[in-house]
Amino acid sequence: MKFSIERAVLVKAANQAQSVVERRNTIPILANVLIEAGADGVSFRATDLDTEIVDRAPAMVERPGATTVSAALLNEIARKLPDGALVNIAADAATARLTVQAGRSNFNLATLPREDFPVMASTEYAANFAAPAPVLRRLFDKSRFAISTEETRYYLNGVYMHVAETEGARTLRCVATDGHRLARVDAALPAGAEAMPGVIVPRKTVAELRKLLDDDEAEIAVSVGETKVRFATPTITLTSKVIDGTFPDYSRVIPRGNTRRLEVDAADFARAVDRVATVSSERSRAVKLALDEDRLVLSVNAPDAGAADEELAVAYADEPLEIGFNAKYLQEIAAQIDRENAVFLFNGSGDAALIREGGDESAVYVVMPMRV
């Protein structure tokens, strides 16, 4: 195998591969990236047995072939090569070595045989459809912050992507929750997605997918089966097992009867929460919201450190209310709101609050209160 590739292209492919590879693994081949050179360019494949990414890159191929080399090492070398360099890569099967040469730099790396590299088995997908990158980006970006990190409730360790009914129309919906807060985001159902089974996309896959969604013009080909999900651009294919579990009936925790309505500037609210929370060093610090007519007072009382409060002008015309929330949860939800105003719907001080973006009901957030 012998080919030449631009340094910037190699950096992107090596970085993509290295992020999928598990840092601590007991199977040496899983630390490697499979490099395959053919007539139409070079592909870089990495896997941790649950997730697999294939990045196809343009290159001048002199001699087709394939080998595997340490993903972390290749990434580190590529990053340190000079900008604009043309990188020459060659594999020698007899010595089991890969040479990487750019300018006056030469590297000689150990390889493992390509036959040992596990390739994820192909599967039958129940639904195949295409979705614009900005649509998928919104669905996953607005829900991923609520993914649970608690390994015992493994079925909450991802985003539940499924087809839902919303006021008579079918939508593509992403939901994530950790039991303390919940995000539910809807988009128009793409053609071909009607038969899609509901799947829980793992946290790691959601993070890898995010890298494919930056191009606003891109169309992402999505394939969904009972056990796997695949997202593909013309150059990158990300395949992942889905979480084998049942996502809970989240509709039961979305409050229906919350009538006390607060409207507040989302950015001002997030900054005020951040400021008053400064006096408390606790991770789960509680912020108290005291509501009166067109007035909101945010306060934190940390006996060891001190106290802080801040007043905001808001739109609120219901009975006075005092309620407490985890400051971090409030900030994370406020960060998702693209529109100018956030709308909070409350019931009582012991009940979950519902949060929306202005009049837009396609994104709904729920947060449980704390005692203050």
Secondary structure, 3 states (H helix, E strand, C coil): CEEEEEHHHHHHHHHHHHHHCCCCCCCHHHHEEEEEEECCEEEEEEECCCEEEEEEECCEEEECEEEEEEHHHHHHHHHHCCCCCEEEEEEECCCCEEEEEECCEEEEEEEECHHHCCCCCCCCCCEEEEEEHHHHHHHHHCCHHHCCCCHHHHHHCEEEEEEEEECCEEEEEEEEECCCEEEEEEEECCCCCCCCCCEEEEHHHHHHHHCCCCCCCCEEEEEECCCEEEEECCCEEEEEECCCCCCCCHHHHCCCCCCEEEEEEHHHHHHHHHHHHHHCCCCCCEEEEEEECCEEEEEEEECCCEEEEEEEECEECCCCEEEEEEHHHHHHHHHHCCCCEEEEEECCCCCCEEEEECCEEEEEEEECCECC
